[in-house]
Amino acid sequence: MNQLASTDGPVYLNHIGGANVPGQQARQFQATNPTTGKHWGRFVESCAADVDAAVRAASQALEGPWGQLSPTRRGRMLMAWGEKIAANAETIARLESLQNGKLLSEMTAQARVACDWLYYFGGLADKVEGRVIPLERRSVLNYTLREPLGVVGIIVPWNSPTFLTIMSCAPALAAGNTVVIKPSEVTSASAIELARLAQEAGIPPGVINVVTGARQAGEALVDHPDVAKISFTGSDGAGRAIAARAGARLASCTLELGGKSPNILFDDAAVDNAVVGILSGIFAAAGQTCIAGSRAYVHESIYDEVLDKLAARAKAIRLGDPLSPQTQMGPAATAAQLAKNESMVAKSLTAGASLLCGGKRANVPGLEGGYFFEPTIVHQLASDNPLLHEEVFGPVLAITPFSDDEQVIAMANGTRFGLAAGVWTRDFRRAHTLARRLQAGTVWINTYRALAFNSPFGGYKDSGQGRVNGMESVDQFLKTKSVWCETSEEIQDPFVIKV
Ligand code: NAD
């Protein structure tokens, strides 16, 4: 058990060195169920001393059992962890829905596929290889060793906690590092559950540690001198602050940040497929995904037809309890996110845009305290309208017509973000031209919101640095050592650099 009972729900403790550890300052914070607006549990508000204890446990595990394991054994343990997560997918998913209000069906699917991620990265653990360098001087054997960085700090947001935690942890652990996870203060429980399952799977204590808390706990992790790297997923504002702090002590960062991703619909596309892609791109998960297709650009010749179809379908989306299979859209995860949805729409309308549908809080019978917001579409936006530039992280779509390819490429690239883009067309020459010219880490052609463990994912521009998923993500958790071995005993000139 990682939790204690209290009169207002369970109390979760930190997971440090394989043990359930209370906070050193005995401070706690409450978690709220966004579907009901009611408190459901409490967590440790970790201080710098708690973070230090977790980093020390991770350092010891690195020196001890984890560092001693062969990469193959390490990989097998990651796979066993994946199996444990898959076997407990329903429990984890219920916990996720309770915390962030996302649909149980989506959270279950994410918990299940986490296993695929751990199989893939477990399999890569013993494929990390050095190289032999062909030098001019034949008597020298020069080779490289790929070594883990050390203790990695993993800071994650609330929108897909299990999935995003595994995306960062799996390559870091496959590379031989140990980790300290600081989950979002909104969704702390699933990380603790994951750490417990890791231990059940045989991963040694101290390899995966979890300290809960808000920004201050994250800052203590970023500042800790024994944390070699920060793998951060979250908003661009926090990413900037973290990169600056980490940079001050020359620690490196991977940054997976926000987006303002465009979905571009040409008049030669399969329009009904595109409409579904645009709808799911923005309204799935109530818009609370980094890859939300929050801007749609539609060719002027089909603009009115598409506008009508999108509005009709958006109005028909069933809001409700995320645990019910009938529900298509749950609540915003927090009261602050709900307020942001409202204020961003208001700002956009004040700047001259028009509302096509939605735009306000939704009343769901029986769930009056929940943070529900109507699926919203805004149109007639000037090019500097905030909805075309600022991330909402809510179910708010900004839609704009375009007349030609050059114009839409310029509009699509006209934000500081560059996480993803969708292109809907049957013309493959046009599709691949756009794929090259769009400034985004992922371009989807005739699909949207697709991810795989073996396909690199990350941002251009303000959407981030580095990549998760795919082989290159393991490289980001390794350092290279160059070893030179002179095999000849011939004496060389001591004043000449040896090459
Ligand atoms: P957030 O940036 O507010 O918080 C993310 C995490 O960072 C939390 O654990 C938080 O406690 C911590 N944190 C915040 N400020 C910090 C600081 N200065 N120092 C250390 N830690 C700090 O983000 P959020 O509201 O939880 O999540 C939503 C954001 O995450 C959106 O912008 C979304 O686009 C982004 N996101 C990106 C990806 C991606 O892969 N690119 C995936 C999911 C979400």
Residues whose N, C-alpha, C, O or C-beta is under 5 A from the ligand:
A	BS01	NAD	I155 V156 P157 W158 K182 P183 S184 E185 G213 A214 R215 G218 E219 T233 G234 S235 D236 A238 A241 I242 E256 L257 G258 G259 T289 C290 S463
